[in-house]
Amino acid sequence: MAAKSMAEGYYTIRIWNTLYPRGSLQTHFVDFASLCPGNAAFSDGAETVEVGETYSIEVSAAPNDESGVDIDYFDVSVIYGSSDTLLPDNPLSERYILGPYQFGGDDSVACAMPQKISFVAEREGYVTIHATPVDTAGRAARQETYFTILAHEEGEAPDPQEYEGQTGEGYYGGGHTEPWLPWIPSADIDGDGDADGYDYILIGAAVLIVIVGMLLAFLPTSPVPGDKLGRLIALILSIVAALLFLFGGW
């Protein structure tokens, strides 16, 4: 299912099973790909920073040669996580250091180049800066550019071999995590790719399946045939169904 976001220039593509959303991808859209502005490019910034210190890096982009339309702003996000970490849909996620927000310029003034992005990492680990230029016609670049750095404790500069190939600039091909549903307290807070909370809707549905199985097994007026054996089979099947629902992605 694809739905246009209230934010101009976005489509959100959601992947569903029969009950609830399993994932989503937020993407820009344009009328003519040949008129897209150039991709964002970061300056040669440092690839490490001490925790608690301000990190700054510059980003720029060139207008499309054919259209000549100025760059209006950059869509910028800075998150805890490596370059292959999916961006959280939850705008309040603790993984966001900055953003998502529109950085530089406004509707009437072209965005000055370059733009400086500054932030402070409060914990160790990889930090990734995402930037996509959008021109004054509302067209975004074809690809989102990222720059990943490693935040480390004071006086503990890591060996460059430890983060070789994990930091620096590249093009992002991820998307976003499963849609943010405030009533489901599940989120990857530490950026390790695993949910740190619990999906209570999923757990509740699995428990309900087991309860139905227990009612079929133990109610005196149960419609299950086969007396004790039939009731036992009904209970076992309900437990198996609950486990498949909980862990099998039904």
C-alpha positions as CSV (number, residue, x, y, z in Angstrom):
1,M,0.0,0.0,0.0
2,A,1.4,3.4,-0.9
3,A,0.0,6.6,0.7
4,K,1.1,10.2,0.1
5,S,2.4,11.8,3.3
6,M,1.1,15.2,4.5
7,A,4.6,16.3,4.0
8,E,5.0,17.5,0.4
9,G,7.2,15.3,-1.7
10,Y,6.9,12.1,0.2
11,Y,5.3,8.7,-0.3
12,T,5.1,6.1,2.4
13,I,5.0,2.5,1.2
14,R,3.7,0.1,3.9
15,I,4.0,-3.7,4.0
16,W,1.1,-5.4,5.8
17,N,0.0,-8.9,6.8
18,T,-3.6,-9.6,7.4
19,L,-3.7,-7.8,10.8
20,Y,-1.2,-5.0,11.1
21,P,1.8,-3.3,9.4
22,R,5.1,-5.2,9.3
23,G,7.3,-2.5,7.8
24,S,7.5,0.7,5.8
25,L,9.6,2.7,3.4
26,Q,9.4,6.5,3.2
27,T,10.6,7.8,-0.2
28,H,10.6,11.1,-2.1
29,F,8.8,11.3,-5.4
30,V,9.4,13.5,-8.4
31,D,7.6,14.2,-11.7
32,F,10.7,13.8,-14.0
33,A,13.8,11.9,-12.8
34,S,15.9,13.8,-15.4
35,L,15.2,17.0,-13.5
36,C,16.3,15.9,-10.1
37,P,19.0,18.0,-8.4
38,G,22.4,16.5,-7.7
39,N,22.9,14.2,-4.8
40,A,24.2,15.6,-1.5
41,A,28.0,15.6,-1.0
42,F,29.7,15.9,2.4
43,S,33.0,17.6,3.1
44,D,35.9,15.6,4.2
45,G,34.9,15.5,7.8
46,A,36.6,13.5,10.7
47,E,35.3,10.0,11.0
48,T,35.5,9.9,14.8
49,V,34.5,12.2,17.6
50,E,34.6,12.1,21.4
51,V,31.4,11.6,23.3
52,G,30.1,15.0,24.5
53,E,32.1,17.0,21.9
54,T,30.5,19.0,19.1
55,Y,30.9,17.4,15.7
56,S,30.4,19.5,12.5
57,I,30.4,18.6,8.8
58,E,29.4,20.5,5.7
59,V,27.0,19.3,3.0
60,S,26.3,20.7,-0.4
61,A,24.5,19.9,-3.6
62,A,24.3,21.3,-7.1
63,P,21.1,22.2,-9.0
64,N,20.1,20.2,-12.0
65,D,21.9,21.3,-15.2
66,E,18.7,21.1,-17.3
67,S,16.2,22.7,-15.0
68,G,18.6,25.2,-13.3
69,V,16.2,25.2,-10.3
70,D,18.0,26.2,-7.0
71,I,18.3,23.9,-4.0
72,D,15.7,24.9,-1.4
73,Y,16.7,22.8,1.6
74,F,18.1,19.5,2.8
75,D,16.1,16.8,4.5
76,V,18.5,15.9,7.4
77,S,18.4,13.2,10.0
78,V,21.2,12.3,12.4
79,I,20.8,9.0,14.2
80,Y,22.6,6.6,16.5
81,G,23.4,3.6,14.3
82,S,25.5,2.5,11.3
83,S,24.7,3.2,7.7
84,D,22.6,0.1,7.3
85,T,20.4,0.9,10.3
86,L,16.9,1.7,9.4
87,L,15.6,5.2,10.2
88,P,12.9,5.0,13.0
89,D,9.4,6.1,12.0
90,N,8.8,7.3,15.6
91,P,9.7,11.1,15.5
92,L,10.3,10.9,19.3
93,S,12.7,8.0,19.0
94,E,15.8,8.3,21.3
95,R,17.9,7.2,18.3
96,Y,17.4,10.6,16.7
97,I,20.1,13.1,17.6
98,L,18.8,15.6,15.0
99,G,15.7,15.6,12.8
100,P,14.1,14.6,10.8
101,Y,13.8,18.2,9.7
102,Q,14.3,20.6,6.8
103,F,17.7,22.2,7.0
104,G,18.6,25.6,5.4
105,G,16.8,28.0,3.1
106,D,13.1,28.6,2.8
107,D,10.5,28.8,0.0
108,S,11.6,32.3,-1.2
109,V,15.4,32.0,-0.7
110,A,17.8,29.5,-2.3
111,C,19.7,27.4,0.2
112,A,23.3,28.7,0.6
113,M,26.1,26.3,0.0
114,P,27.6,24.6,1.8
115,Q,25.4,24.1,4.9
116,K,27.0,23.1,8.2
117,I,25.4,20.4,10.3
118,S,26.5,20.3,14.0
119,F,25.5,17.9,16.8
120,V,26.7,16.3,20.0
121,A,26.8,12.5,20.4
122,E,26.0,11.5,24.0
123,R,26.9,7.9,23.8
124,E,29.4,5.6,22.2
125,G,28.8,3.9,18.9
126,Y,28.2,4.7,15.2
127,V,26.4,7.9,14.3
128,T,25.0,8.4,10.8
129,I,24.1,11.7,9.1
130,H,21.5,11.5,6.3
131,A,21.0,14.3,3.8
132,T,18.8,14.7,0.7
133,P,18.6,18.0,-1.2
134,V,15.2,19.2,-2.4
135,D,15.0,22.0,-4.9
136,T,12.5,24.9,-5.0
137,A,10.3,22.9,-7.4
138,G,9.9,20.2,-4.7
139,R,12.1,17.7,-6.5
140,A,14.5,15.6,-4.4
141,A,17.8,14.1,-5.4
142,R,17.7,10.6,-6.8
143,Q,19.6,9.1,-3.8
144,E,20.0,9.9,-0.1
145,T,23.6,10.4,1.0
146,Y,24.9,9.4,4.4
147,F,28.1,10.0,6.3
148,T,28.9,7.7,9.2
149,I,31.2,8.4,12.1
150,L,32.3,6.6,15.3
151,A,31.7,8.3,18.7
152,H,34.1,7.1,21.4
153,E,34.9,7.9,25.0
154,E,37.4,10.7,25.9
155,G,41.0,9.5,25.6
156,E,40.0,6.2,24.0
157,A,40.6,6.9,20.3
158,P,39.9,3.6,18.5
159,D,42.3,1.9,16.1
160,P,41.3,2.9,12.5
161,Q,41.3,-0.7,11.5
162,E,38.4,-1.3,13.9
163,Y,36.0,1.0,12.0
164,E,37.5,0.7,8.5
165,G,34.8,0.3,5.9
166,Q,32.1,1.3,8.5
167,T,32.5,5.0,8.4
168,G,32.6,7.7,5.7
169,E,30.2,8.6,2.9
170,G,27.8,6.5,0.8
171,Y,24.3,6.2,-0.6
172,Y,21.5,5.0,1.7
173,G,19.3,2.2,0.5
174,G,17.4,1.4,3.7
175,G,14.1,3.1,4.5
176,H,12.3,3.2,7.9
177,T,11.4,0.8,10.6
178,E,7.9,-0.5,11.1
179,P,5.4,2.4,11.4
180,W,5.2,4.1,14.8
181,L,2.2,3.1,16.7
182,P,2.2,4.9,20.1
183,W,0.1,2.2,21.8
184,I,2.7,-0.5,20.9
185,P,5.8,0.3,23.0
186,S,8.4,-1.3,20.8
187,A,11.5,0.5,19.5
188,D,15.2,-0.2,18.8
189,I,16.5,2.4,21.3
190,D,20.1,1.3,21.3
191,G,20.5,1.0,17.5
192,D,21.5,-2.6,17.5
193,G,18.7,-3.7,15.1
194,D,16.7,-5.5,17.8
195,A,13.5,-4.2,19.3
196,D,14.0,-3.3,23.0
197,G,10.3,-3.0,23.8
198,Y,7.3,-5.4,23.4
199,D,4.6,-5.6,20.8
200,Y,1.6,-5.9,23.2
201,I,-0.9,-6.3,20.4
202,L,1.0,-9.2,19.0
203,I,1.4,-10.8,22.4
204,G,-2.2,-10.2,23.3
205,A,-3.4,-11.9,20.1
206,A,-1.2,-14.9,20.9
207,V,-2.6,-15.2,24.4
208,L,-6.1,-14.9,23.1
209,I,-5.5,-17.9,20.8
210,V,-4.3,-20.0,23.7
211,I,-7.3,-19.0,25.8
212,V,-9.7,-20.0,23.0
213,G,-7.9,-23.4,22.9
214,M,-8.2,-23.8,26.6
215,L,-11.9,-23.1,26.5
216,L,-12.3,-25.7,23.8
217,A,-10.3,-28.2,25.8
218,F,-11.9,-27.8,29.2
219,L,-15.4,-26.5,28.8
220,P,-17.9,-29.3,29.6
221,T,-20.0,-28.2,26.6
222,S,-17.0,-28.0,24.2
223,P,-18.0,-28.8,20.6
224,V,-14.6,-30.6,20.0
225,P,-15.2,-34.2,19.1
226,G,-13.2,-37.1,20.4
227,D,-13.6,-36.6,24.1
228,K,-10.3,-36.2,26.0
229,L,-8.1,-36.9,23.0
230,G,-9.9,-34.4,20.8
231,R,-9.7,-31.7,23.6
232,L,-6.0,-32.4,24.0
233,I,-5.4,-32.0,20.3
234,A,-7.3,-28.7,20.3
235,L,-5.2,-27.4,23.1
236,I,-1.9,-28.4,21.5
237,L,-3.0,-26.9,18.1
238,S,-3.9,-23.6,19.8
239,I,-0.5,-23.4,21.5
240,V,1.3,-24.2,18.2
241,A,-0.9,-21.6,16.4
242,A,0.0,-19.0,19.0
243,L,3.7,-19.6,18.7
244,L,3.5,-19.4,14.9
245,F,1.6,-16.2,15.2
246,L,4.1,-14.7,17.7
247,F,7.3,-15.8,16.0
248,G,6.4,-16.8,12.5
249,G,5.3,-13.4,11.2
250,W,1.7,-14.3,10.6
